[in-house]
Amino acid sequence: MVTADELRDRLRAVPAPSLVGVGDDVLDCYLHEDLAYPGGNALNVAAYSRLFFGGESAFLGILGDDRFADHLADVLTTLGVDLEQVRRVHGSNGMAFVALDDDGDRHFVGSNWGGVQRGLRLRLHERDLDYVSGFTRLHTSVYSCVEAELAAIAERGVGISFDFGDRVPGGLVEQVATHVEVGFFSGGGLPEAEVQDLGRYAVACGIEHAVVTLGARGSWGFTREGCMYAGIIDTDAVDALGAGDAFVTGYLAALAAGNDMAACLGTAAASGALACTYRGAFGYPVEAGEDARAQLLRRFDAP
C-alpha cells in the first residue's frame, strides 16, 4: 500500500509540464452527499497538471453564469489554472449526477444535458490558436466536440492528446488520428483480445501512443514499436471518480519529460492512484442544493 505522500513524492520528480485543456467541464453532483465537485475530462486534466505536477496550465471551454460556474472558475483560479480564453455565457453550467447503488458503488445517473453546452459548440478563432500555441500540449476529448479544430491546432506545432472514452463513435479514430499524438481509450469492459485489437488499430490509424485503461485491471500502452502492460498502484482510496483523468495527466507529464513508455505508464498509475485519495475528482466541493437537483433533466439507464 502506497501512501498519498509517497505518491506525491513520485510525481514531484517529474518536470513541470505545459498543458492547456480544451473543451468539457461539469459539476459532478453527488446526490447522496448534496455536494457538487468540479469535473469534466478537459478541465480535470488541466487541474491535475497544475495540482499534481505544478505545471503551466490553462483551461479553455464554455462556462455558464450560475453559482456552479462561478465555483468552477474560482477553484481553477485558486489552483493557478489560467482562464484567459474561457467563454462565459448566460445559463446553467453542465452538471452530471452521481448516486450510490446498493453495494455502495458510485454511478452516473443523469445530467442536465450539458447545460449551456447543449446548444453551443466551442470554436477556436485566431486569438485562441495563438493562445494555445503557447503551450506544449493541448488535451481534449470526445466530449468536447472540437474535432474540427484539431488540424489548425496541429499546424501550430502543439502536441494533441485526445480521450476517446469508452464508446468511440464510428470513424472517429480515423478522422482525428493524423492530428493526435496520444490517444486514450477506456477499455474496462473489454476482454483482453479486444483491448489488444483496439490499441493496435489506433496505432495503425496514425496515433503515436495509444493507451487503453482498464480500471482495476491496469493499462496497456501501444506504439509502432510494440506494447506494454502496467498494473495499478494500491493506495488508501476514497473515491475513484477522477482516476482516469489523472492517469491521462501523469502519462502526458512523463511523456513531455522524455520518458519511455514504462516510465510514462508508471507515472500515470501513480497519478491515477493519488486522485483516488480525493473526494470527487480533486476535491473543492460546493453545496448542491435544490437548484442543482432541479437540473436532473436526463436520467441514464441503470448499469
C-alpha positions as CSV (number, residue, x, y, z in Angstrom):
1,M,0.0,0.0,0.0
2,V,1.5,3.3,-1.1
3,T,0.5,6.4,0.8
4,A,-0.7,9.7,-0.7
5,D,2.5,11.4,0.4
6,E,4.7,8.8,-1.2
7,L,2.7,9.2,-4.4
8,R,3.2,13.0,-4.3
9,D,6.9,12.4,-3.9
10,R,7.0,10.3,-7.0
11,L,5.2,12.9,-9.0
12,R,7.4,15.8,-7.8
13,A,10.3,14.1,-9.6
14,V,8.6,14.7,-13.0
15,P,9.4,18.1,-14.6
16,A,6.5,20.5,-14.7
17,P,4.6,20.2,-17.9
18,S,2.9,22.8,-20.1
19,L,-0.7,21.9,-21.0
20,V,-4.0,23.5,-21.9
21,G,-7.2,21.6,-21.5
22,V,-9.8,22.5,-24.2
23,G,-13.5,21.5,-24.1
24,D,-15.7,19.9,-21.5
25,D,-16.4,20.9,-17.9
26,V,-19.1,19.9,-15.5
27,L,-20.0,19.8,-11.8
28,D,-20.3,16.2,-10.6
29,C,-23.2,16.4,-8.2
30,Y,-23.1,13.7,-5.5
31,L,-26.8,13.2,-4.7
32,H,-26.0,11.2,-1.5
33,E,-23.8,14.0,-0.2
34,D,-25.6,17.0,-1.5
35,L,-22.3,18.3,-2.8
36,A,-21.1,19.2,-6.3
37,Y,-17.4,18.8,-7.3
38,P,-15.5,20.3,-10.2
39,G,-15.1,17.8,-13.1
40,G,-15.0,17.2,-16.8
41,N,-12.2,15.5,-18.7
42,A,-10.5,18.5,-20.2
43,L,-10.9,20.6,-17.1
44,N,-9.7,17.8,-14.8
45,V,-6.5,17.2,-16.9
46,A,-5.7,20.9,-16.7
47,A,-6.4,20.9,-13.0
48,Y,-4.3,17.8,-12.2
49,S,-1.4,19.1,-14.4
50,R,-1.2,22.1,-12.0
51,L,-2.2,20.4,-8.8
52,F,0.0,17.2,-9.0
53,F,2.8,18.5,-11.2
54,G,3.0,22.2,-10.7
55,G,2.8,22.8,-14.4
56,E,1.9,25.8,-16.6
57,S,-1.7,25.0,-17.0
58,A,-4.8,26.6,-18.6
59,F,-8.4,25.7,-19.4
60,L,-10.4,26.9,-22.5
61,G,-14.0,26.0,-22.5
62,I,-17.6,27.3,-22.1
63,L,-18.9,28.1,-18.6
64,G,-22.4,29.2,-17.6
65,D,-23.1,32.1,-15.4
66,D,-24.8,30.4,-12.4
67,R,-23.2,29.9,-9.0
68,F,-21.8,26.5,-10.0
69,A,-19.9,28.0,-12.9
70,D,-18.6,30.7,-10.6
71,H,-17.4,28.0,-8.3
72,L,-15.6,26.2,-11.1
73,A,-13.9,29.5,-12.2
74,D,-12.9,30.3,-8.6
75,V,-11.4,26.8,-8.0
76,L,-9.3,26.9,-11.1
77,T,-8.1,30.3,-10.3
78,T,-7.2,29.2,-6.8
79,L,-5.2,26.3,-8.3
80,G,-3.4,28.6,-10.7
81,V,-5.0,27.4,-13.9
82,D,-5.2,30.2,-16.4
83,L,-8.7,31.1,-17.7
84,E,-7.9,33.9,-20.1
85,Q,-9.8,32.4,-23.1
86,V,-12.7,30.9,-21.2
87,R,-16.2,31.8,-22.6
88,R,-18.9,32.8,-20.1
89,V,-22.5,32.6,-21.4
90,H,-25.9,33.0,-19.8
91,G,-27.4,29.8,-18.4
92,S,-26.7,26.8,-16.3
93,N,-23.3,25.1,-16.2
94,G,-23.1,21.5,-17.2
95,M,-23.9,19.0,-14.4
96,A,-23.5,15.3,-14.0
97,F,-25.3,13.4,-11.2
98,V,-23.8,10.6,-9.2
99,A,-25.6,8.2,-6.8
100,L,-24.7,5.2,-4.7
101,D,-26.1,1.7,-5.6
102,D,-27.0,-1.0,-3.1
103,D,-23.4,-2.1,-2.9
104,G,-22.1,1.4,-2.2
105,D,-20.6,1.9,-5.7
106,R,-20.9,5.3,-7.4
107,H,-22.7,5.5,-10.8
108,F,-23.6,8.4,-13.1
109,V,-27.4,8.5,-13.1
110,G,-28.2,11.7,-15.0
111,S,-27.3,15.1,-16.3
112,N,-28.7,18.5,-17.3
113,W,-28.0,17.8,-20.9
114,G,-24.7,19.7,-20.7
115,G,-26.3,23.0,-19.5
116,V,-25.2,25.8,-21.8
117,Q,-23.0,23.5,-23.8
118,R,-26.0,21.6,-25.2
119,G,-26.8,24.4,-27.6
120,L,-23.3,25.8,-28.1
121,R,-20.1,24.4,-29.5
122,L,-16.6,25.7,-28.8
123,R,-15.0,27.1,-31.9
124,L,-11.4,28.5,-31.9
125,H,-10.6,31.7,-33.6
126,E,-7.2,33.2,-34.4
127,R,-6.6,34.6,-30.9
128,D,-7.4,31.2,-29.4
129,L,-5.0,29.5,-31.7
130,D,-2.3,32.0,-30.8
131,Y,-3.1,31.4,-27.1
132,V,-2.9,27.5,-27.2
133,S,0.3,27.6,-29.3
134,G,2.0,29.0,-26.1
135,F,1.6,25.5,-24.6
136,T,3.5,22.3,-25.4
137,R,0.4,20.1,-25.2
138,L,-3.3,20.5,-25.8
139,H,-5.6,17.9,-24.3
140,T,-9.3,17.4,-25.3
141,S,-11.8,14.6,-25.5
142,V,-14.7,13.1,-27.4
143,Y,-17.0,15.0,-25.0
144,S,-15.6,18.4,-26.2
145,C,-16.7,18.4,-29.8
146,V,-13.6,20.2,-31.1
147,E,-12.6,17.6,-33.8
148,A,-13.0,20.2,-36.5
149,E,-10.3,22.4,-34.8
150,L,-7.6,19.8,-34.5
151,A,-6.0,20.4,-37.9
152,A,-5.5,24.1,-37.2
153,I,-4.1,23.3,-33.7
154,A,-1.7,20.7,-35.1
155,E,-0.5,23.2,-37.7
156,R,0.7,25.5,-34.8
157,G,3.0,22.7,-33.6
158,V,1.1,21.9,-30.5
159,G,1.1,18.2,-29.4
160,I,-2.5,17.0,-29.2
161,S,-3.8,14.3,-26.9
162,F,-7.4,13.0,-27.1
163,D,-9.5,11.0,-24.8
164,F,-11.9,8.7,-26.7
165,G,-13.8,7.5,-23.7
166,D,-15.5,4.1,-23.7
167,R,-17.8,4.5,-26.6
168,V,-15.9,5.5,-29.7
169,P,-18.2,6.8,-32.5
170,G,-17.7,5.0,-35.8
171,G,-14.9,6.5,-37.9
172,L,-13.7,9.0,-35.2
173,V,-10.3,7.4,-34.7
174,E,-9.6,7.5,-38.4
175,Q,-10.9,11.1,-38.6
176,V,-8.6,12.5,-36.0
177,A,-5.6,10.1,-35.9
178,T,-3.3,12.2,-38.1
179,H,-3.5,15.1,-35.7
180,V,-3.4,13.1,-32.4
181,E,-0.1,12.2,-30.8
182,V,-1.6,10.4,-27.8
183,G,-5.0,8.7,-27.7
184,F,-6.6,7.3,-24.6
185,F,-9.4,4.7,-24.5
186,S,-11.4,3.4,-21.6
187,G,-11.5,-0.4,-22.0
188,G,-12.5,-1.6,-18.6
189,G,-15.4,-3.7,-20.1
190,L,-13.4,-5.2,-22.9
191,P,-11.9,-8.7,-23.0
192,E,-8.2,-8.9,-23.4
193,A,-8.3,-9.7,-27.1
194,E,-10.4,-6.6,-27.9
195,V,-8.0,-4.4,-25.8
196,Q,-5.1,-5.6,-28.0
197,D,-7.1,-5.1,-31.2
198,L,-8.1,-1.6,-30.1
199,G,-4.6,-0.4,-29.2
200,R,-3.1,-1.8,-32.4
201,Y,-5.9,-0.4,-34.5
202,A,-5.4,3.1,-33.1
203,V,-1.6,3.0,-33.8
204,A,-2.3,1.7,-37.3
205,C,-4.5,4.7,-37.9
206,G,-1.6,7.0,-37.1
207,I,-1.8,7.7,-33.4
208,E,1.7,7.6,-32.0
209,H,0.8,6.5,-28.4
210,A,-2.4,4.6,-27.8
211,V,-3.3,3.9,-24.2
212,V,-6.1,1.6,-23.1
213,T,-7.1,1.9,-19.4
214,L,-8.8,-1.0,-17.7
215,G,-9.7,0.4,-14.3
216,A,-8.5,-2.0,-11.5
217,R,-7.0,-4.3,-14.2
218,G,-4.3,-1.8,-15.1
219,S,-3.5,-0.4,-18.5
220,W,-1.9,-1.2,-21.8
221,G,0.3,1.2,-23.9
222,F,0.8,0.7,-27.6
223,T,3.2,2.3,-30.2
224,R,4.6,1.1,-33.5
225,E,7.5,-0.5,-31.6
226,G,5.3,-2.7,-29.5
227,C,3.0,-2.8,-26.5
228,M,3.4,-2.9,-22.7
229,Y,1.2,-3.6,-19.7
230,A,1.2,-1.9,-16.3
231,G,-0.7,-2.6,-13.2
232,I,-2.3,-0.2,-10.8
233,I,-0.8,1.1,-7.6
234,D,-2.6,0.2,-4.4
235,T,-3.4,3.1,-2.1
236,D,-5.9,4.1,0.6
237,A,-8.6,5.1,-2.0
238,V,-11.7,7.1,-1.0
239,D,-13.1,7.9,-4.4
240,A,-12.0,6.7,-7.9
241,L,-14.1,9.3,-9.9
242,G,-11.1,11.2,-11.3
243,A,-8.6,8.4,-11.6
244,G,-8.8,8.0,-15.3
245,D,-8.3,11.7,-16.0
246,A,-5.4,11.8,-13.5
247,F,-3.9,8.8,-15.3
248,V,-4.0,10.7,-18.5
249,T,-2.3,13.7,-16.9
250,G,0.5,11.6,-15.5
251,Y,1.2,9.9,-18.8
252,L,1.3,13.2,-20.6
253,A,3.6,14.8,-18.0
254,A,6.1,11.9,-18.2
255,L,6.0,11.8,-22.0
256,A,6.7,15.6,-22.1
257,A,9.8,14.9,-19.9
258,G,11.1,12.4,-22.5
259,N,10.4,9.2,-20.6
260,D,9.9,5.8,-22.2
261,M,6.6,4.0,-22.2
262,A,7.3,2.1,-19.0
263,A,8.0,5.3,-17.1
264,C,5.0,7.0,-18.6
265,L,2.7,4.2,-17.5
266,G,4.3,4.1,-14.1
267,T,3.8,7.9,-13.6
268,A,0.3,7.6,-14.9
269,A,-0.5,4.9,-12.4
270,A,0.8,7.0,-9.6
271,S,-1.1,10.0,-10.7
272,G,-4.3,8.0,-11.0
273,A,-3.8,6.4,-7.6
274,L,-3.3,9.9,-6.0
275,A,-6.6,11.1,-7.5
276,C,-8.3,8.2,-5.6
277,T,-7.3,9.8,-2.3
278,Y,-9.5,12.9,-3.0
279,R,-13.3,13.2,-2.8
280,G,-14.7,13.9,-6.2
281,A,-12.1,14.4,-8.9
282,F,-9.8,16.6,-6.9
283,G,-11.9,18.0,-4.0
284,Y,-13.2,21.5,-3.7
285,P,-17.0,20.8,-3.4
286,V,-19.8,23.3,-3.2
287,E,-23.2,22.6,-1.7
288,A,-25.5,21.2,-4.4
289,G,-29.0,22.2,-3.0
290,E,-32.3,22.2,-4.7
291,D,-31.1,24.3,-7.6
292,A,-28.7,21.5,-8.5
293,R,-31.2,18.7,-8.1
294,A,-33.8,20.6,-10.2
295,Q,-31.4,20.2,-13.1
296,L,-31.6,16.4,-13.2
297,L,-33.3,16.6,-16.6
298,R,-31.9,13.5,-18.2
299,R,-31.8,10.1,-16.5
300,F,-29.4,7.3,-17.5
301,D,-30.3,3.6,-17.6
302,A,-29.1,1.6,-14.6
303,P,-25.7,-0.1,-15.3
